[in-house]
């Protein structure tokens, strides 16, 4: 079953359950899928593009929640964070920090990277290898630590 079909089925069940937060989150995913499908030059969407799109939705919601928390609007922040948990269900299982660290160490060893000058080379391979399975910011932080020390 494709992601679009899965989302449509989940929208139907959320409507039957009258689960408004879940319905809003699913409709946001569906809207992004439709936008991606109608963009100029868009062909059949692939799984990697779908994962990237869902990660973007999660990041947008987290950023909005952070802003709401800074503005002391905990009610709105809670709504955003609830949608984050719903949307994250459509992402592949995320790697733990320890798993990411061991992958980064292996990439550094394989590339022979030894200083911060090699960060681009390491990040390119790390992002390709762990795309959709790990947060890019966490990967970058771990690469910096490994290359700096």
C-alpha positions as CSV (number, residue, x, y, z in Angstrom):
1,X,0.0,0.0,0.0
2,X,1.4,3.4,-1.0
3,X,1.7,6.2,1.5
4,X,-1.1,8.2,-0.2
5,X,-3.4,5.1,0.1
6,X,-2.4,4.6,3.7
7,X,-3.1,8.3,4.5
8,X,-6.5,8.2,2.8
9,X,-7.5,5.1,4.9
10,X,-6.3,6.7,8.1
11,X,-8.2,9.9,7.3
12,X,-11.4,7.9,6.9
13,X,-10.8,6.2,10.2
14,X,-9.9,9.5,12.0
15,X,-13.2,11.0,10.6
16,X,-15.2,8.0,12.0
17,X,-13.4,8.4,15.3
18,X,-14.0,12.1,15.3
19,X,-10.3,12.5,16.2
20,X,-9.7,16.2,15.1
21,X,-5.9,16.4,15.9
22,X,-5.2,13.2,14.0
23,X,-7.4,14.4,11.1
24,X,-5.6,17.7,10.9
25,X,-2.1,16.0,10.9
26,X,-3.2,13.5,8.2
27,X,-4.7,16.2,6.0
28,X,-1.4,18.1,6.2
29,X,0.4,15.1,5.0
30,X,-2.1,14.6,2.2
31,X,-1.9,18.2,1.1
32,X,1.9,17.9,0.9
33,X,1.6,14.7,-1.1
34,X,-0.8,16.4,-3.5
35,X,1.4,19.5,-3.9
36,X,4.4,17.3,-4.6
37,X,2.4,15.3,-7.2
38,X,1.3,18.5,-9.0
39,X,4.6,20.3,-9.0
40,X,6.3,21.0,-12.3
41,X,8.3,18.1,-13.5
42,X,7.1,15.8,-10.7
43,X,6.9,12.2,-11.7
44,X,5.9,9.3,-9.5
45,X,6.8,10.2,-6.0
46,X,9.4,7.8,-4.5
47,X,9.7,6.7,-0.9
48,X,12.8,8.8,-0.2
49,X,11.0,12.0,-1.3
50,X,8.0,11.1,0.8
51,X,10.1,10.5,3.9
52,X,11.9,13.8,3.3
53,X,8.5,15.6,3.0
54,X,7.2,14.0,6.3
55,X,10.4,15.0,8.0
56,X,9.9,18.6,6.8
57,X,6.4,18.5,8.3
58,X,7.7,17.3,11.6
59,X,10.4,20.0,11.7
60,X,7.8,22.7,10.9
61,X,5.6,21.6,13.7
62,X,8.5,21.4,16.2
63,X,9.7,24.8,15.2
64,X,6.2,26.2,15.6
65,X,5.9,24.5,19.0
66,X,9.2,26.1,20.1
67,X,7.9,29.5,19.1
68,X,4.6,28.9,21.0
69,X,6.5,27.9,24.1
70,X,8.7,31.0,23.9
71,X,5.5,33.1,23.7
72,X,4.0,31.2,26.6
73,X,1.2,29.7,24.5
74,X,1.5,26.2,25.9
75,X,-2.0,25.3,24.6
76,X,-0.9,25.9,20.9
77,X,2.4,24.2,21.5
78,X,0.7,21.1,22.8
79,X,-1.4,20.9,19.7
80,X,1.7,21.1,17.5
81,X,3.5,18.5,19.5
82,X,0.5,16.2,19.3
83,X,0.6,16.5,15.5
84,X,4.3,15.7,15.6
85,X,3.7,12.4,17.3
86,X,1.0,11.5,14.8
87,X,3.1,12.5,11.7
88,X,6.1,10.6,13.0
89,X,4.2,7.4,12.8
90,X,4.7,7.6,9.0
91,X,8.5,7.8,9.2
92,X,10.8,4.8,9.2
93,X,12.0,3.8,12.7
94,X,14.5,6.3,13.9
95,X,18.1,5.4,14.8
96,X,19.3,5.8,18.4
97,X,22.1,8.2,19.1
98,X,24.5,5.3,19.8
99,X,23.6,3.7,16.4
100,X,24.2,7.1,14.7
101,X,27.5,7.5,16.5
102,X,28.8,4.1,15.4
103,X,27.7,4.8,11.8
104,X,29.6,8.1,11.9
105,X,32.7,6.5,13.3
106,X,32.6,3.9,10.5
107,X,32.2,6.5,7.8
108,X,35.1,8.6,9.3
109,X,37.3,5.5,9.4
110,X,36.3,4.5,5.8
111,X,36.9,8.0,4.4
112,X,40.1,8.6,6.4
113,X,38.7,11.9,7.6
114,X,40.9,13.5,10.3
115,X,39.9,17.1,10.6
116,X,37.0,19.6,10.2
117,X,38.1,20.1,6.6
118,X,36.7,16.6,5.9
119,X,33.3,17.4,7.4
120,X,31.6,17.8,4.0
121,X,32.8,14.5,2.8
122,X,31.7,12.7,5.9
123,X,28.3,14.5,6.1
124,X,27.6,13.7,2.5
125,X,28.0,10.0,3.1
126,X,26.3,10.0,6.5
127,X,23.2,11.8,5.2
128,X,23.0,9.4,2.2
129,X,23.3,6.4,4.4
130,X,21.0,7.5,7.2
131,X,18.4,9.5,5.2
132,X,15.0,9.4,6.9
133,X,16.3,7.3,9.8
134,X,18.2,10.0,11.7
135,X,17.9,13.7,12.4
136,X,20.3,15.7,10.3
137,X,21.2,18.1,13.1
138,X,22.1,15.2,15.4
139,X,24.3,13.7,12.6
140,X,26.1,17.0,12.1
141,X,26.7,17.4,15.9
142,X,28.1,13.9,16.2
143,X,30.3,14.4,13.1
144,X,31.7,17.7,14.5
145,X,32.4,16.1,17.9
146,X,34.2,13.1,16.2
147,X,36.3,15.3,13.9
148,X,37.1,18.0,16.5
149,X,38.3,15.6,19.2
